[in-house]
Amino acid sequence: MASYFCLSDGTVVHAVAGPVDAKRFLQEARWAVDLRKLAVTESGGSVAKYRATVRKGHLERLAAGTGLRLPANTLPQLTGGNPPVPHAELLRLPGARGLDQHGQVSLLLAYYPLAKLDQLYPIVFERVLKEKVSTLPVDVVITK
């Protein structure tokens, strides 16, 4: 299970991998809303600044939660255009291997802030949660 906090255009502000209790889910939702508000305030209408604020939030969370600090020169350049496409290979880097699911998601969103949901969810589902994405229809079995 993964939960995504997205803007109306399908860009991901925050994500939570794995099941969490109601209290933790509410904390994550509030953090996502607060991060979005901060990004709106600090960006002054600049998409690149908006992305930079979202990145900074995830970098701070990653450092606080895991101790992992990413050097700025290792991060993709932020622009006002389309966000860079997330790559699963990021999770194979030495610093990423020891991270739990929440740390891995923070790492992905720090590297790729405001990634598109359709590009991010397969990585979270298959690489972080170790599940298989399927296009097969869901079978419903009703037993009595």
ABEGO torsion letter per residue (X at the ends): XBBBBBBAAGBBABBBBEBBBAAAAAAAAAAAAAAAAAAAAAAGGBAAAAAAAAAAAAAAAAAAAAGBBBBAAABBBBBABBBBBBBAAAAABAAAAABBAAAAAAAAAAABBGBBAAAAAAAAAAAAAGBBBBABBBBBBBBX
